Structures are given as structure tokens and as C-alpha cells.
Amino acid sequence: MGKQRWETKHFVLAGIFAAVTFAVAFMLGTGIIVATGIPATGGIANIFAAVLIVIIGAKLAPRFGFATLTIGLLFTIAIPTIIGGPPGIYKVINGILIGLTADIVLFFGKRTYISHIVAGSLAAVVSIVSIYYAMLILGLPAVEKLKPLLLPLSILQAITGAAGAYVGQRIFDKRLVKIEAVKRLMSQSYEHS
């Protein structure tokens, strides 16, 4: 692949994908958290869509750090909300950990089809686990509600993240690559990688 050069368009795409992911997560996840009263359960609803969106972005901008920047921005936007856990600045660290997990898997997996699925699955697990540990470290009382659900939620997140990555790739490969603007962006991205 060679050295991947970041350009302004990659930063802009990360911001756009972070904003779109936030909007989707807010609509899907917040309702479930409010209904159940259990922190991080909204991730089950929105992880599929969030992984799908981020994987499409990572395919459009095949750069190491794209997922880290996108999810880091997403969790920064989410600081005052219940997306990604209770409100707080700690979310930025969680977002970076989640994105870095995806970027590392994609890097070592050489951006193959299966590496995108594994990246989506592992990032989804890191999401729920990082939220739990942040709540534990912060001493938030709601962590006790999440503790007995951590393993089943992690398994569910892994499956949902893998499914989101799979569908994201299918949408990208079957639909988006046929769009002329996407073709131009992709050819330019790979020329500079």
C-alpha cells in the first residue's frame, strides 16, 4: 500500500461520517436507553448502523487513523449526551480506543473483506467494554445494572458489529462504487496510498 497521505478531503469525510453516525445513534440508541434505564444498551440498536456507516467511510478513505478520527469525533460530539455512556469527557478516550481497534485490525488485515468484518466486530466489543470500565472508574451507580449484562452484551455487540460491517461492505460494493463521485474519490484515494 505504501505510505498513505492524508488530504483535506479525508478529514472532511471523517467529520461528515462522525456527524451522520451521531444522528443515527441519537435516534436509535437514546430511545432504548431511556426505555430500559440500562446504560449502554442503546448500543445494541445503534451499533449495527454505526459500524455500517464507519466501514463505508473507511472504504472511501482507506487511511490508517480514519476510524480513530471518525469515532473520536463522534464521541466528542456525544459528550453531553447518553450516546456512548453517561455524559462526560471520558468518552473521547473511549472513542479513540474503539476507532484505534478498527484501524489496527484493518491495517494488519490489509483491508481485506474479512478484516473489515473483524474490525467492526472487535470495535463493537471495545465499545461496550470501554463504557463499562469508564463507568466503573468514575464510580457511577448505574454500572451495577450493566455488570451482569456485560458478557451477553459483548457477544451481542460482536455479532451486531460484524453484521453491520458485512452490510456496509455490501452496500459499498454493490451500490456506492457505481456512483461517479465515489469512483473519483476512490481512484484518487488509492493513487495517493
Helices and strands as residue ranges (DSSP letters): H 8-36, H 42-60, H 66-77, H 91-108, H 113-138, H 143-146, G 147-149, H 150-174, G 176-178, H 180-191
